[in-house]
Amino acid sequence: MRFTLSEDMNSLDPQLRDFILFCVERRGKDWPALYDEMARVAGQRLFRGLGYMELKKLGLSLRLNGLDETIHLVKQATAQDQQV
């Protein structure tokens, strides 16, 4: 999944953004600690009961071969948070 700059601001599901920001708040933005926290939170369904499958439906796959997209989504969510 690739986004253009104009699509970025409107394409991130609010629930997904909140999941990412929840993980950032718990662990910070440093990589790979944030990835580990996202996987832990999803595995234990600690955020609104969302697990791997629900997050995937929202556009976030935590697969290792999809890390570029995951990093993009994290940057997008944190950028939106700074604008609010």
Stockholm file with secondary structure:
# STOCKHOLM 1.0

chainA/1-84         MRFTLSEDMNSLDPQLRDFILFCVERRGKDWPALYDEMARVAGQRLFRGLGYMELKKLGLSLRLNGLDETIHLVKQATAQDQQV
#=GR chainA/1-84 SS CCCCHHHHHHHSCHHHHHHHHHHHHHHCSCTTHHHHHHHHHHHHTTTTTCCHHHHHHHTCCCCGGGHHHHHHHHHHHHHHHHHC
#=GC SS_cons        CCCCHHHHHHHSCHHHHHHHHHHHHHHCSCTTHHHHHHHHHHHHTTTTTCCHHHHHHHTCCCCGGGHHHHHHHHHHHHHHHHHC
//
